[in-house]
Amino acid sequence: MTVMLAPLLHVDSSADGEASVSRQLGTLFADEWRRGGGIVRHRDVSAEPVAPLREAYARLGRRVERKGVLSLEDIATLIADDDEQREWDLTLPLVNEVREARAVLLGVPMYNFGVPATLKAWIDRISFPGVFVDPETGRKLLADKDFVVVTARGGGYGPGTPREKFEFQESYLRAYLGDKGVDPERLTFVSQEFTRVGDVPALDGLEDLAAASRTAARSRVVELAGRLTR
């Protein structure tokens, strides 16, 4: 009997197509995951944007919060009109993709010091009240999943760099995912920096740093995928 492994959910958010470094790193991870016997579910929130939240989403969310943590089935019974049904129909498939995944891979370029609006729209929609908490036990449902975030940055934003205080990409995602119950020990960030070397004259002379960052990121991605599929 063939055992079907729970999937990796791979979410891409770059608008840069094949030139995207975050897409290249994410593809490398996903290919290694498949080689290890896993299956991959891919969602491209740049090519197929997630609908922004509307008033009915907030209205239904407030009604649910007043009841406490509910099952997905019980949430559906509180829907009051067609607008709320539309918002729930847009939300539920995305929530289920995360809940059903064995691991989640996020491909995240840095846009204006933070994450792309396309990724933020996905985050906003899956953050419906209580959907990642077990209503019976209070257990955080994301605590037993591995999260890998591959990030790309045009320059250098690491600790001790002049632009350290401009970094709202990894810090935001670390705070958000931690708040949703992701185990810090199962949350890994892999960043490739100086990706605009060769494009931006101000970065001339940093070719060695760019090459080292690329090599390290690709090596780390391959190692991670191999470890998580064992």
Steps between C-alpha positions, in 0.01 A plus 500: 500500500635844406500752781416854383707747696334818620600779265737789513305821444722729291384862486675733254450876517759661272387702199835447329436177307794274419748771603369485858759377748235399755331292229829336407571407862144379553512287186828348614345407834183361339700291251704351783178432694362306203826307467461401862160347424279791600228669301467875448195722480595832341315829541620810317338801665664736250363326189165430670452770766297430809194724524537780756276486804158661487270621774309171512823316596544725803133475591505120497833498683365712785196273532726195522732661756206566731431124503860402572705251298273303267542215254494585131160335476361710786637818344301424185176485701548863608504638146219753473482608136640458150785745556621309804466173308716644222771602745497159668512322163811703414658427838430135575703341215808701597463409866458132414816504286699612802328263741553200272865571425785306656722807455466850359755670275471875447691675221531863602685783326561823688286780360550844654655343811207263560301218338306529172141616516398176329638297791345734754158447335545123539607544863202724576255252355632187673506686833128453560432474875577161651552296183843377612391400851337171603163600651498194726848526651624849421804350330667719235464304176812648341727386783572163338581637153835605361516847346780600265521859378737576213562871467678716245640846564662737256754621754623400845267529800658266754600581859769765517443632148411866434154395384417263786225734625333494157429126521125438539487180295635216715418679825135540397461138388675368810261698722191406299573127476600481864174664601311241296663219695789396276772339712814718485705181479312403184521839331800554272598803295742479208598834351691587186625856515661746258285368216508837320877500466567557132179701461546782752822703471500574874564129558805481273789326672280264700514217246683267739240552772221436250662178376562374854142573603365318195716192562411487868127542439482231233701257711280564803180450299616162367609388846171603658282327242701180536473506880126573506414217260695238692 
